[in-house]
Amino acid sequence: MREWWRGLAGELAGLVLPVGCAGCGAGGAAMLCGACRSELSGALAGPVRPSPCPAGLPAVHAATVYREAVRAVVLAHKERGALPLAGALGAALAAAVRAGGPGGAGGGDVVLVPVPSARHRVRARGHDPARRIALAASARLRREGVPARVAPVLRLRRAVADQAGLGAAQRRENLAGALEARPGAGRVTAGAARIVVVDDLVTTGSTLAEAARALRAAGIGAASAAGLAAAVVAAPADSFVRPGAGATRTEQKTWE
């Protein structure tokens, strides 16, 4: 009950109290100033590929670079209960989903599958960040004419350690076999044109790769009719796939 009230209080405070920009701290901004909102516009959305790349990682697209203002917004939403920020983060996630390819091809929906959080983390935070952002993204996509819905069909099958401070190999070991599809997941996702695993951030790619493995193990995304992909709000600058070798330094700088 205490965690639920803390989450509700944070949401109400963000709605009614004058606060500075969650990204840069500028006063007089309603949660986000224009410059920080622009950082989450998805204008630089593109493919990302961590190095080293974990086996089984599907094609991943990110909306923006994980730096300064974006980092502050993601953490404010995830850890400090600034729940109204889900709207801006969802818009960014929608841009990453769109960057991954056409939606709703052949009459099917784009199905967003959020990476699940451990139950104790959801209780402590008062909400599930990835699911909340996924819901905001699907609403944004539908307003833009893309049939989209959220299907939280993944769950943790065992406890995992906190990923903070772990290297790429340690993260892969920590997450190996940790996720599974819920019973009936295949029925829930049936008929999808695209199935997109979503999260707020990608670093080593281990979490997205494990989520994709769990879906494939349940026969989801394996059929040619429903491609399996991933989309996130943000990624480190050095994981964005640069333009071709002939690109100028100025063109490459737009990704940094």
Beta strands, then each sheet from edge to edge (+ up, - down):
strand 1: 46-48
strand 2: 59-65
strand 3: 110-114
strand 4: 148-150
strand 5: 154-156
strand 6: 179-181
strand 7: 194-201
strand 8: 227-235
sheet 1: 1+ 2- 8- 7- 3- 4-
sheet 2: 5+ 6-
end
